[in-house]
Amino acid sequence: MQAILLLAMAVVPAIAAITLHEAAHGYAALALGDDTARRAGRLSLNPLRHVDRVGTLLLPGALLLGQILTIGRVVFMFGWAKPVPVSAWRFRNPRQGMAVVAAAGPAMNFLLAWLAALALHLTGGIDGLTGEVLDRMLEFFILSNLVLGLFNLLPVPPLDGGRIMVGILPEPLAMAWARLERAGIVIVILLVFLLPRLLAEFGIIWDPVGQGLARVLPWATNLVYSLAGWHG
């Protein structure tokens, strides 16, 4: 029963973080003149509009449940939602417009993490199970948003960081970088999941993404709590 409660407290914030991340892309595109997401019914805060069965439910759920059952806490998550459709040609400057739209997702996650840290001030006076559940859900929400935002800043298309790179690199390099998108998700899965675990079987420790997140995440977490008025 405790494991189920912990799973629910982790899954709900993770789905909310992914949903709002995707919605931010759509709203940013609309602000720049592209209403493709709105016409497709994807400019919505309804999680069901953005859910990908594998990326939003099965994979994050498996990761969360596995960590809760084995180590009793959540230290890593990975997932995705259905991409919000964007027509870059409708922007005044397509490359720079796409970079802004891409940056809106992680920016939303960092903003949400800060707001959740602020909300912890309000739940501190709630006693009993209700207060404990609210605190844990907000803590999971902070973790979900920071991990999602930081992970998406990896400079590999189709992650947001890759699309930001396409927007800021000189055009010849940007076009070459953009071509990585066709194999980008395969590259990400290989680097994050398969290759580190395969090498570990031979006693080789090589996990640049995991090690990078392990270093940056505590710093980002401390920064968010500090900006929300938590000290000490």
ROSE-4610 file (N, C-alpha, C; in Angstrom, 1 decimal, always signed):
// ROSE-4610
residu = [M/M/M/Q/Q/Q/A/A/A/I/I/I/L/L/L/L/L/L/L/L/L/A/A/A/M/M/M/A/A/A/V/V/V/V/V/V/P/P/P/A/A/A/I/I/I/A/A/A/A/A/A/I/I/I/T/T/T/L/L/L/H/H/H/E/E/E/A/A/A/A/A/A/H/H/H/G/G/G/Y/Y/Y/A/A/A/A/A/A/L/L/L/A/A/A/L/L/L/G/G/G/D/D/D/D/D/D/T/T/T/A/A/A/R/R/R/R/R/R/A/A/A/G/G/G/R/R/R/L/L/L/S/S/S/L/L/L/N/N/N/P/P/P/L/L/L/R/R/R/H/H/H/V/V/V/D/D/D/R/R/R/V/V/V/G/G/G/T/T/T/L/L/L/L/L/L/L/L/L/P/P/P/G/G/G/A/A/A/L/L/L/L/L/L/L/L/L/G/G/G/Q/Q/Q/I/I/I/L/L/L/T/T/T/I/I/I/G/G/G/R/R/R/V/V/V/V/V/V/F/F/F/M/M/M/F/F/F/G/G/G/W/W/W/A/A/A/K/K/K/P/P/P/V/V/V/P/P/P/V/V/V/S/S/S/A/A/A/W/W/W/R/R/R/F/F/F/R/R/R/N/N/N/P/P/P/R/R/R/Q/Q/Q/G/G/G/M/M/M/A/A/A/V/V/V/V/V/V/A/A/A/A/A/A/A/A/A/G/G/G/P/P/P/A/A/A/M/M/M/N/N/N/F/F/F/L/L/L/L/L/L/A/A/A/W/W/W/L/L/L/A/A/A/A/A/A/L/L/L/A/A/A/L/L/L/H/H/H/L/L/L/T/T/T/G/G/G/G/G/G/I/I/I/D/D/D/G/G/G/L/L/L/T/T/T/G/G/G/E/E/E/V/V/V/L/L/L/D/D/D/R/R/R/M/M/M/L/L/L/E/E/E/F/F/F/F/F/F/I/I/I/L/L/L/S/S/S/N/N/N/L/L/L/V/V/V/L/L/L/G/G/G/L/L/L/F/F/F/N/N/N/L/L/L/L/L/L/P/P/P/V/V/V/P/P/P/P/P/P/L/L/L/D/D/D/G/G/G/G/G/G/R/R/R/I/I/I/M/M/M/V/V/V/G/G/G/I/I/I/L/L/L/P/P/P/E/E/E/P/P/P/L/L/L/A/A/A/M/M/M/A/A/A/W/W/W/A/A/A/R/R/R/L/L/L/E/E/E/R/R/R/A/A/A/G/G/G/I/I/I/V/V/V/I/I/I/V/V/V/I/I/I/L/L/L/L/L/L/V/V/V/F/F/F/L/L/L/L/L/L/P/P/P/R/R/R/L/L/L/L/L/L/A/A/A/E/E/E/F/F/F/G/G/G/I/I/I/I/I/I/W/W/W/D/D/D/P/P/P/V/V/V/G/G/G/Q/Q/Q/G/G/G/L/L/L/A/A/A/R/R/R/V/V/V/L/L/L/P/P/P/W/W/W/A/A/A/T/T/T/N/N/N/L/L/L/V/V/V/Y/Y/Y/S/S/S/L/L/L/A/A/A/G/G/G/W/W/W/H/H/H/G/G/G]
num = [1/1/1/2/2/2/3/3/3/4/4/4/5/5/5/6/6/6/7/7/7/8/8/8/9/9/9/10/10/10/11/11/11/12/12/12/13/13/13/14/14/14/15/15/15/16/16/16/17/17/17/18/18/18/19/19/19/20/20/20/21/21/21/22/22/22/23/23/23/24/24/24/25/25/25/26/26/26/27/27/27/28/28/28/29/29/29/30/30/30/31/31/31/32/32/32/33/33/33/34/34/34/35/35/35/36/36/36/37/37/37/38/38/38/39/39/39/40/40/40/41/41/41/42/42/42/43/43/43/44/44/44/45/45/45/46/46/46/47/47/47/48/48/48/49/49/49/50/50/50/51/51/51/52/52/52/53/53/53/54/54/54/55/55/55/56/56/56/57/57/57/58/58/58/59/59/59/60/60/60/61/61/61/62/62/62/63/63/63/64/64/64/65/65/65/66/66/66/67/67/67/68/68/68/69/69/69/70/70/70/71/71/71/72/72/72/73/73/73/74/74/74/75/75/75/76/76/76/77/77/77/78/78/78/79/79/79/80/80/80/81/81/81/82/82/82/83/83/83/84/84/84/85/85/85/86/86/86/87/87/87/88/88/88/89/89/89/90/90/90/91/91/91/92/92/92/93/93/93/94/94/94/95/95/95/96/96/96/97/97/97/98/98/98/99/99/99/100/100/100/101/101/101/102/102/102/103/103/103/104/104/104/105/105/105/106/106/106/107/107/107/108/108/108/109/109/109/110/110/110/111/111/111/112/112/112/113/113/113/114/114/114/115/115/115/116/116/116/117/117/117/118/118/118/119/119/119/120/120/120/121/121/121/122/122/122/123/123/123/124/124/124/125/125/125/126/126/126/127/127/127/128/128/128/129/129/129/130/130/130/131/131/131/132/132/132/133/133/133/134/134/134/135/135/135/136/136/136/137/137/137/138/138/138/139/139/139/140/140/140/141/141/141/142/142/142/143/143/143/144/144/144/145/145/145/146/146/146/147/147/147/148/148/148/149/149/149/150/150/150/151/151/151/152/152/152/153/153/153/154/154/154/155/155/155/156/156/156/157/157/157/158/158/158/159/159/159/160/160/160/161/161/161/162/162/162/163/163/163/164/164/164/165/165/165/166/166/166/167/167/167/168/168/168/169/169/169/170/170/170/171/171/171/172/172/172/173/173/173/174/174/174/175/175/175/176/176/176/177/177/177/178/178/178/179/179/179/180/180/180/181/181/181/182/182/182/183/183/183/184/184/184/185/185/185/186/186/186/187/187/187/188/188/188/189/189/189/190/190/190/191/191/191/192/192/192/193/193/193/194/194/194/195/195/195/196/196/196/197/197/197/198/198/198/199/199/199/200/200/200/201/201/201/202/202/202/203/203/203/204/204/204/205/205/205/206/206/206/207/207/207/208/208/208/209/209/209/210/210/210/211/211/211/212/212/212/213/213/213/214/214/214/215/215/215/216/216/216/217/217/217/218/218/218/219/219/219/220/220/220/221/221/221/222/222/222/223/223/223/224/224/224/225/225/225/226/226/226/227/227/227/228/228/228/229/229/229/230/230/230/231/231/231/232/232/232]
x = [+0.8/+0.0/+0.9/+1.9/+2.8/+3.5/+3.9/+4.6/+3.6/+2.3/+1.3/+1.1/+1.1/+0.9/+2.1/+3.3/+4.6/+4.6/+4.1/+4.1/+3.1/+1.9/+1.0/+1.5/+2.2/+2.7/+3.8/+4.5/+5.5/+5.0/+4.1/+3.6/+2.8/+1.9/+1.1/+1.9/+2.9/+3.8/+4.5/+5.0/+5.8/+4.9/+3.7/+2.8/+2.5/+2.3/+2.0/+3.2/+4.4/+5.6/+5.7/+5.5/+5.6/+4.5/+3.3/+2.2/+2.4/+2.8/+3.0/+4.3/+5.2/+6.4/+5.9/+5.1/+4.6/+3.7/+2.8/+1.9/+2.7/+3.8/+4.7/+5.2/+5.6/+6.0/+4.9/+3.7/+2.5/+2.2/+2.2/+1.9/+3.0/+4.3/+5.4/+5.2/+4.9/+4.7/+3.6/+2.5/+1.3/+1.7/+2.5/+3.0/+3.8/+4.5/+5.3/+4.6/+3.3/+2.5/+2.1/+2.4/+2.0/+0.9/-0.3/-1.4/-1.7/-0.6/-0.8/-1.3/-0.6/-1.0/-2.4/-2.9/-4.2/-5.2/-4.9/-5.9/-5.9/-4.8/-4.8/-5.3/-5.8/-6.4/-5.3/-4.1/-3.0/-2.6/-3.2/-2.9/-3.8/-3.4/-4.3/-3.5/-4.0/-3.4/-4.0/-4.8/-5.4/-4.3/-3.8/-2.7/-3.1/-4.4/-4.7/-4.4/-4.4/-4.0/-2.6/-1.7/-0.3/+0.3/-0.5/+0.0/+0.5/+1.7/+2.2/+2.2/+1.6/+1.4/+2.8/+3.8/+5.1/+5.9/+6.0/+6.9/+6.4/+5.0/+4.5/+4.0/+3.6/+3.0/+3.9/+4.2/+4.9/+6.3/+7.1/+8.5/+8.7/+8.1/+8.3/+7.7/+6.6/+6.0/+6.9/+7.5/+8.4/+9.7/+10.2/+11.4/+11.0/+9.9/+9.5/+9.3/+8.5/+8.2/+9.4/+10.3/+11.6/+12.4/+12.5/+13.3/+12.7/+11.4/+10.7/+10.8/+10.6/+10.7/+12.1/+13.1/+14.5/+15.2/+15.2/+15.9/+15.0/+13.7/+12.8/+12.7/+13.3/+13.3/+13.5/+13.2/+13.4/+14.6/+15.5/+16.7/+16.9/+16.1/+16.2/+14.9/+14.6/+13.4/+13.7/+12.9/+13.0/+11.7/+11.3/+10.0/+9.8/+8.7/+8.3/+6.8/+6.4/+5.0/+4.9/+3.7/+3.5/+4.0/+4.9/+5.4/+4.2/+4.2/+3.3/+3.7/+2.7/+3.1/+3.4/+4.5/+4.9/+5.3/+4.8/+5.1/+6.1/+7.4/+8.4/+8.4/+7.9/+7.9/+7.0/+6.2/+5.3/+5.9/+7.1/+7.8/+8.6/+8.8/+9.5/+10.9/+11.5/+12.8/+12.7/+12.5/+12.2/+13.2/+14.5/+15.5/+15.5/+15.5/+15.5/+14.1/+13.0/+11.7/+11.6/+12.2/+12.1/+13.0/+14.1/+14.9/+14.2/+13.4/+12.6/+11.5/+10.9/+9.8/+10.4/+11.6/+12.2/+12.6/+13.1/+13.6/+12.4/+11.2/+10.0/+9.7/+10.0/+9.7/+10.5/+11.9/+12.7/+12.4/+12.2/+11.9/+10.7/+9.7/+8.4/+8.7/+9.6/+9.9/+10.6/+11.6/+12.3/+11.4/+10.5/+9.5/+8.6/+8.1/+7.3/+8.0/+9.2/+10.0/+10.1/+10.3/+10.4/+9.1/+8.0/+6.6/+6.3/+6.7/+6.5/+7.3/+8.5/+9.3/+8.6/+8.1/+7.3/+6.1/+5.4/+4.2/+4.5/+5.7/+6.1/+6.0/+6.1/+5.9/+4.5/+3.5/+2.1/+1.7/+2.4/+2.0/+2.7/+3.6/+4.4/+3.5/+2.4/+1.6/+0.5/+0.4/-0.6/-0.1/-0.7/-0.3/-0.9/-0.3/-0.8/-0.5/-1.2/-0.9/-1.1/-2.1/-2.4/-1.2/-0.6/+0.5/+1.7/+1.9/+3.0/+2.9/+1.7/+1.5/+1.7/+1.2/+1.3/+2.8/+3.5/+5.0/+5.7/+5.4/+6.1/+5.8/+4.5/+4.1/+4.8/+4.9/+5.6/+7.1/+7.7/+9.1/+9.3/+8.4/+8.5/+8.3/+7.4/+7.1/+8.4/+9.1/+10.3/+11.3/+11.5/+12.5/+12.1/+10.8/+10.4/+10.7/+10.4/+10.6/+12.1/+12.9/+14.3/+15.0/+14.6/+15.2/+14.8/+13.5/+13.0/+13.6/+13.6/+14.2/+15.7/+16.5/+17.9/+18.2/+17.5/+17.7/+17.4/+16.3/+16.0/+16.9/+17.8/+18.8/+20.0/+20.0/+21.1/+21.1/+22.2/+22.2/+22.1/+21.2/+21.0/+19.5/+19.3/+17.9/+17.4/+16.1/+15.0/+14.8/+15.8/+15.6/+15.7/+15.1/+15.1/+16.4/+17.4/+18.8/+19.3/+19.0/+19.4/+18.8/+17.5/+16.8/+17.3/+17.7/+18.3/+19.6/+20.4/+21.7/+21.5/+20.5/+20.2/+19.9/+19.2/+18.9/+20.0/+21.1/+22.2/+23.4/+23.6/+24.8/+24.8/+25.9/+26.0/+25.2/+24.6/+23.7/+24.3/+25.5/+26.0/+26.1/+26.6/+26.6/+25.2/+24.3/+23.0/+22.3/+22.4/+21.8/+22.3/+23.6/+24.2/+23.7/+23.6/+23.1/+21.7/+20.9/+19.5/+19.3/+20.2/+20.1/+20.2/+20.7/+20.8/+19.5/+18.4/+17.1/+16.6/+16.9/+16.3/+16.8/+18.0/+18.6/+18.7/+18.2/+18.5/+18.0/+16.8/+16.2/+17.0/+17.4/+18.2/+19.6/+20.2/+21.4/+21.2/+20.1/+19.8/+19.6/+18.8/+18.6/+19.9/+20.7/+22.0/+22.9/+23.0/+23.9/+23.4/+22.1/+21.5/+21.3/+20.8/+20.4/+21.2/+21.4/+21.9/+23.4/+24.2/+25.6/+26.2/+25.8/+26.3/+26.1/+24.9/+24.6/+25.4/+25.5/+26.3/+27.8/+28.4/+29.7/+29.9/+28.9/+29.0/+29.1/+28.5/+28.6/+30.1/+30.9/+32.3/+33.2/+32.6/+33.3/+33.8/+33.2/+33.6/+32.5/+32.9/+32.0/+32.0/+31.0/+30.9/+29.4/+29.1/+27.7/+27.7/+28.1/+28.3/+27.0/+25.9/+24.6/+24.2/+24.2/+23.9/+24.8/+26.1/+27.1/+26.9/+26.6/+26.4/+25.2/+24.1/+22.9/+23.1/+23.9/+24.2/+24.9/+25.7/+26.4/+25.6/+24.8/+24.1/+22.8/+22.1/+20.8/+20.9/+21.8/+21.9/+22.1/+22.9/+23.1/+21.8/+21.1/+19.9/+18.8/+18.8/+17.8/+18.0/+19.3/+19.6/+19.3/+19.6/+19.3/+17.8/+17.0/+15.5/+15.0/+15.5/+15.0/+15.5/+16.7/+17.2/+16.4/+16.1/+15.3/+13.9/+13.4/+12.1/+12.1/+13.2/+13.3/+13.7/+14.1/+14.6/+16.1/+16.5/+17.9/+18.3/+19.6/+20.1/+19.9]
y = [-1.2/+0.0/+1.3/+1.2/+2.4/+2.6/+1.5/+1.6/+2.2/+1.9/+2.4/+3.9/+4.3/+5.7/+6.5/+6.0/+6.6/+6.7/+5.7/+5.7/+6.8/+6.9/+7.9/+9.3/+9.5/+10.8/+11.2/+10.2/+10.5/+10.6/+9.8/+9.7/+11.0/+11.4/+12.6/+13.8/+14.1/+15.3/+15.1/+13.9/+13.7/+14.0/+13.5/+13.7/+15.2/+15.9/+17.3/+18.1/+17.7/+18.4/+18.2/+17.0/+16.7/+17.4/+17.4/+18.1/+19.6/+20.2/+21.7/+22.0/+21.2/+21.4/+21.4/+20.5/+20.5/+21.7/+22.0/+23.1/+24.4/+24.5/+25.7/+25.9/+24.8/+24.8/+25.4/+24.9/+25.4/+26.8/+27.3/+28.7/+29.6/+29.2/+30.0/+30.1/+29.0/+29.0/+30.0/+29.9/+30.8/+32.3/+32.6/+34.0/+34.5/+33.5/+33.9/+33.8/+33.6/+33.6/+32.3/+31.2/+29.9/+29.2/+29.1/+28.5/+27.1/+26.4/+25.0/+24.1/+24.3/+23.5/+23.8/+25.0/+25.4/+24.7/+24.8/+24.2/+22.7/+22.1/+20.6/+20.2/+21.1/+20.8/+20.4/+20.8/+20.5/+21.6/+22.8/+23.9/+23.8/+22.8/+22.5/+22.1/+22.3/+21.9/+20.5/+19.9/+18.6/+17.6/+16.8/+15.8/+14.8/+14.5/+13.4/+13.8/+15.1/+15.6/+15.4/+15.3/+15.2/+13.8/+12.9/+11.7/+10.8/+10.3/+9.2/+7.9/+6.9/+5.7/+5.2/+5.1/+4.6/+5.7/+6.9/+7.9/+8.6/+8.7/+9.5/+8.5/+7.3/+6.4/+5.2/+4.4/+3.1/+3.3/+4.0/+4.2/+4.9/+6.1/+6.8/+6.0/+5.3/+4.5/+3.4/+2.7/+1.6/+2.1/+3.3/+3.8/+4.2/+4.8/+5.3/+4.1/+3.1/+1.9/+1.2/+1.0/+0.2/+0.9/+2.2/+2.9/+2.9/+3.1/+3.1/+1.7/+0.7/-0.7/-1.1/-0.6/-1.0/-0.1/+1.2/+2.1/+3.0/+2.9/+3.7/+5.2/+5.6/+7.0/+7.1/+8.3/+8.5/+9.4/+8.9/+9.7/+10.0/+9.3/+9.5/+9.2/+10.0/+9.8/+10.1/+9.5/+9.8/+9.6/+10.4/+10.2/+11.3/+11.2/+12.2/+12.2/+13.2/+13.3/+13.4/+13.4/+13.6/+15.0/+15.1/+16.5/+17.4/+18.6/+19.6/+20.0/+20.0/+20.3/+21.8/+22.1/+23.5/+23.6/+24.7/+25.0/+26.1/+25.8/+26.8/+27.8/+27.4/+28.3/+29.5/+29.4/+30.6/+31.6/+31.3/+32.3/+33.3/+34.5/+35.5/+35.0/+34.4/+33.7/+32.3/+31.3/+30.0/+29.4/+29.5/+28.9/+29.5/+30.8/+31.4/+31.2/+31.2/+31.0/+29.6/+28.6/+27.2/+27.1/+27.9/+27.9/+28.5/+29.5/+30.1/+29.2/+28.5/+27.5/+26.4/+25.9/+24.8/+25.2/+26.4/+26.9/+27.1/+27.3/+27.5/+26.3/+25.1/+23.9/+23.8/+23.8/+23.8/+25.0/+26.2/+27.4/+27.2/+26.6/+26.3/+25.4/+24.3/+23.4/+24.1/+24.9/+25.6/+26.6/+27.2/+28.1/+27.3/+26.2/+25.3/+24.8/+24.4/+23.9/+25.0/+26.3/+27.4/+27.6/+27.6/+27.8/+26.7/+25.5/+24.4/+24.5/+25.0/+25.3/+26.4/+27.4/+28.4/+27.8/+26.9/+26.3/+25.5/+25.0/+24.2/+25.1/+26.4/+27.3/+27.2/+27.0/+26.9/+25.6/+24.5/+23.2/+22.9/+23.7/+23.4/+23.4/+24.1/+24.2/+23.1/+22.3/+21.2/+19.9/+19.5/+18.4/+17.1/+16.0/+14.7/+14.2/+13.2/+12.5/+13.5/+14.3/+15.3/+16.2/+16.7/+17.6/+16.8/+15.6/+14.8/+14.5/+14.1/+13.8/+15.0/+16.1/+17.3/+17.7/+17.6/+17.9/+17.0/+15.7/+14.7/+15.0/+15.3/+15.5/+16.8/+17.8/+19.0/+18.7/+17.9/+17.6/+16.8/+15.8/+15.1/+16.0/+17.0/+17.9/+18.7/+19.2/+19.9/+19.0/+17.8/+16.9/+16.6/+16.3/+16.0/+17.1/+18.4/+19.5/+19.8/+19.7/+19.9/+18.9/+17.6/+16.6/+16.7/+17.0/+17.1/+18.3/+19.4/+20.6/+20.5/+20.0/+19.8/+18.8/+17.6/+16.6/+17.1/+17.9/+18.4/+19.4/+19.9/+20.9/+20.2/+18.9/+18.2/+18.6/+19.0/+19.6/+18.5/+17.6/+16.6/+16.7/+17.0/+16.9/+15.5/+15.3/+16.2/+16.8/+16.7/+17.3/+18.8/+19.6/+21.0/+21.7/+21.1/+21.7/+21.6/+20.5/+20.3/+21.4/+21.6/+22.6/+24.0/+24.3/+25.6/+25.7/+24.7/+24.7/+25.1/+24.4/+24.7/+26.2/+26.8/+28.2/+29.2/+28.8/+29.7/+29.4/+28.3/+28.0/+28.7/+28.9/+29.4/+28.5/+29.0/+28.2/+26.9/+26.9/+25.6/+24.5/+24.9/+24.0/+23.6/+24.6/+24.4/+23.4/+23.5/+22.5/+21.1/+21.0/+19.7/+19.1/+20.0/+19.6/+19.2/+19.9/+19.5/+18.1/+17.7/+16.4/+15.3/+15.6/+14.6/+14.1/+15.0/+14.7/+13.4/+12.9/+11.7/+10.5/+10.6/+9.5/+10.0/+11.2/+11.8/+10.9/+10.5/+9.7/+8.4/+7.8/+6.6/+6.9/+8.0/+8.4/+8.6/+9.3/+9.6/+8.3/+7.4/+6.1/+5.3/+5.3/+4.6/+5.2/+6.6/+7.2/+7.1/+7.2/+7.3/+5.9/+5.0/+3.7/+2.5/+2.3/+1.0/+0.9/+1.9/+1.8/+1.9/+2.8/+2.7/+1.4/+0.8/-0.5/-1.6/-1.6/-2.6/-2.6/-1.4/-1.2/-1.6/-1.4/-1.7/-3.2/-4.0/-5.4/-5.9/-5.1/-5.4/-4.6/-4.0/-3.3/-1.9/-1.4/+0.0/+1.0/+1.9/+3.0/+4.1/+4.3/+5.4/+5.7/+6.9/+7.3/+8.8/+9.5/+11.0/+11.7/+11.3/+12.0/+11.8/+10.6/+10.3/+11.0/+11.0/+11.7/+13.2/+13.7/+15.1/+15.6/+14.8/+15.2/+15.0/+14.0/+13.8/+15.0/+15.7/+16.9/+18.2/+18.3/+19.5/+19.6/+18.4/+18.4/+18.9/+18.5/+19.0/+20.5/+21.1/+22.5/+23.2/+22.7/+23.3/+23.2/+22.1/+22.0/+23.0/+23.1/+24.1/+25.5/+25.8/+27.1/+27.4/+26.4/+26.6/+26.9/+26.1/+26.2/+27.6/+28.0/+29.2/+30.4/+30.4/+31.4/+31.5/+30.3/+30.3/+30.6/+31.0/+31.5/+30.4/+29.3/+28.2/+28.3/+28.5/+28.7/+27.7/+27.4/+26.5/+25.0]
z = [+0.0/+0.0/+0.0/+0.8/+0.9/-0.5/-1.2/-2.5/-3.5/-3.4/-4.3/-4.1/-2.8/-2.5/-3.0/-2.8/-3.2/-4.8/-5.4/-6.9/-7.4/-6.8/-7.2/-6.9/-5.8/-5.5/-6.4/-7.1/-8.0/-9.4/-9.8/-11.2/-11.5/-10.6/-10.9/-11.2/-10.3/-10.6/-11.9/-12.2/-13.4/-14.7/-14.7/-15.8/-15.9/-14.8/-14.8/-15.4/-15.0/-15.5/-17.0/-17.5/-19.0/-19.7/-19.2/-19.9/-20.0/-18.9/-19.0/-19.8/-19.8/-20.7/-22.2/-22.6/-24.0/-24.2/-23.3/-23.5/-23.7/-23.0/-23.1/-24.5/-25.2/-26.6/-27.4/-27.2/-28.0/-27.8/-26.6/-26.3/-26.8/-26.7/-27.3/-28.8/-29.5/-30.9/-31.3/-30.5/-30.8/-30.6/-29.6/-29.4/-30.5/-31.2/-32.4/-33.7/-33.6/-34.9/-35.5/-34.8/-35.3/-34.5/-35.1/-34.4/-34.7/-35.2/-35.6/-34.4/-33.3/-32.1/-31.7/-31.7/-31.3/-32.3/-33.6/-34.6/-34.5/-34.0/-33.8/-32.5/-31.7/-30.3/-29.3/-29.6/-28.7/-27.8/-27.9/-27.1/-25.8/-25.0/-23.9/-22.7/-21.5/-20.2/-19.8/-20.7/-20.4/-20.7/-19.7/-19.9/-20.9/-21.1/-22.0/-23.5/-23.7/-25.1/-25.4/-24.4/-24.6/-24.3/-23.8/-23.3/-24.4/-24.3/-25.1/-24.2/-24.6/-23.7/-23.2/-24.1/-23.7/-23.0/-23.6/-23.0/-21.8/-21.7/-20.5/-19.4/-19.8/-18.8/-18.4/-19.4/-19.2/-18.7/-19.5/-19.1/-17.8/-17.6/-16.3/-15.2/-15.4/-14.3/-13.9/-14.9/-14.6/-13.9/-14.3/-13.6/-12.2/-12.0/-10.6/-9.7/-10.2/-9.4/-9.1/-10.1/-9.8/-8.7/-8.8/-7.8/-6.4/-6.4/-5.1/-4.4/-5.2/-4.6/-4.3/-4.9/-4.7/-3.7/-3.9/-3.0/-2.2/-2.4/-1.6/-1.9/-3.0/-3.4/-4.9/-5.4/-6.9/-7.1/-7.9/-8.2/-9.7/-10.6/-12.0/-12.7/-13.7/-14.5/-15.9/-16.8/-18.2/-18.9/-19.8/-20.4/-21.5/-22.2/-23.2/-23.4/-24.0/-24.4/-25.9/-26.5/-27.9/-28.2/-29.2/-29.5/-30.0/-29.5/-30.0/-31.4/-32.3/-33.7/-33.8/-34.5/-34.8/-36.2/-36.9/-38.3/-38.3/-38.3/-38.1/-39.3/-40.5/-41.6/-41.4/-40.4/-40.1/-39.2/-38.7/-37.9/-38.8/-38.3/-39.1/-39.4/-38.4/-38.6/-38.1/-39.0/-38.6/-37.6/-37.8/-36.9/-35.5/-35.5/-34.2/-33.5/-34.3/-33.7/-33.1/-33.7/-33.2/-31.9/-31.9/-30.7/-29.5/-29.7/-28.6/-28.2/-29.2/-28.8/-28.0/-28.4/-27.7/-26.3/-26.2/-24.8/-23.9/-24.4/-23.6/-22.7/-23.2/-22.4/-21.1/-21.2/-20.0/-19.1/-19.7/-19.0/-18.1/-18.7/-17.9/-16.8/-17.0/-15.9/-14.8/-15.1/-14.0/-13.3/-14.0/-13.3/-12.4/-12.8/-12.0/-10.8/-11.0/-9.8/-8.7/-9.2/-8.2/-7.5/-8.3/-7.7/-6.7/-7.0/-6.1/-4.8/-4.9/-3.7/-2.9/-3.6/-2.8/-2.1/-2.8/-2.3/-1.0/-0.9/+0.3/+1.6/+1.4/+2.6/+3.1/+2.2/+2.5/+3.1/+2.8/+3.3/+4.6/+5.0/+6.2/+7.5/+7.4/+8.6/+8.7/+7.7/+7.6/+8.3/+9.3/+10.1/+9.5/+9.9/+9.6/+8.2/+7.8/+6.5/+5.3/+5.4/+4.3/+4.1/+5.1/+5.0/+4.4/+4.9/+4.4/+3.0/+2.5/+1.1/+0.2/+0.7/-0.1/-0.2/+0.9/+0.8/-0.1/-0.1/-0.9/-2.4/-2.7/-4.1/-4.6/-3.8/-4.2/-4.4/-3.6/-3.7/-5.0/-5.3/-6.5/-7.7/-7.6/-8.7/-9.0/-7.9/-8.1/-8.8/-8.3/-9.0/-10.4/-10.7/-12.0/-13.0/-12.6/-13.4/-13.7/-12.6/-12.8/-13.7/-13.5/-14.3/-15.7/-15.9/-17.3/-18.0/-17.3/-17.9/-18.2/-17.3/-17.5/-18.6/-18.5/-19.5/-20.9/-21.1/-22.4/-22.9/-22.1/-22.6/-23.2/-23.2/-23.9/-25.3/-25.9/-27.3/-28.4/-28.3/-29.3/-29.8/-31.1/-31.6/-31.5/-31.2/-31.1/-29.7/-28.8/-27.5/-27.7/-26.7/-26.9/-27.0/-26.3/-26.4/-27.8/-28.5/-29.9/-30.8/-30.6/-31.4/-31.1/-29.8/-29.5/-30.2/-30.2/-30.9/-32.4/-33.0/-34.4/-34.6/-33.6/-33.8/-33.6/-32.9/-32.6/-33.3/-33.9/-34.7/-36.0/-36.6/-38.0/-38.9/-39.9/-40.8/-41.3/-41.8/-42.3/-41.2/-40.0/-38.9/-38.4/-38.4/-37.9/-38.8/-40.1/-41.0/-40.8/-40.6/-40.3/-39.0/-38.0/-36.6/-36.7/-37.5/-37.6/-38.2/-39.0/-39.7/-38.6/-37.5/-36.4/-35.9/-36.1/-35.5/-35.9/-37.2/-37.6/-36.8/-36.2/-35.4/-33.9/-33.6/-32.3/-31.2/-31.2/-30.1/-29.9/-31.0/-30.9/-30.2/-30.6/-29.9/-28.4/-28.1/-26.7/-25.9/-26.4/-25.7/-25.6/-26.6/-26.5/-25.4/-25.4/-24.5/-23.1/-22.9/-21.5/-20.9/-21.7/-21.2/-21.6/-22.8/-23.3/-23.1/-23.7/-23.6/-22.2/-21.3/-19.9/-19.3/-19.5/-18.8/-19.4/-20.7/-21.4/-21.0/-20.9/-20.5/-19.0/-18.2/-16.8/-16.6/-17.5/-17.4/-17.6/-18.2/-18.4/-17.4/-16.4/-15.4/-15.8/-16.9/-17.4/-17.0/-16.2/-15.7/-16.7/-17.5/-18.5/-18.6/-18.0/-18.0/-18.0/-19.1/-19.0/-18.7/-19.2/-19.0/-17.5/-17.0/-15.6/-14.7/-14.9/-14.1/-14.1/-15.3/-15.5/-14.7/-14.8/-14.0/-12.5/-12.1/-10.7/-10.1/-11.0/-10.5/-10.6/-11.6/-11.8/-11.0/-10.9/-10.2/-8.8/-7.9/-6.6/-6.6/-7.5/-7.5/-7.9/-8.9/-9.4/-8.3/-7.6/-6.5/-5.4/-5.0/-4.0/-4.4/-5.7/-6.3/-6.2/-6.6/-6.6/-5.2/-4.3/-2.9/-2.3/-2.7/-2.2/-2.7/-4.0/-4.6/-4.1/-3.5/-2.9/-1.5/-0.9/+0.4/+1.5/+1.0/+1.9/+2.1/+3.3/+3.6/+4.8/+4.7/+5.8/+5.5]
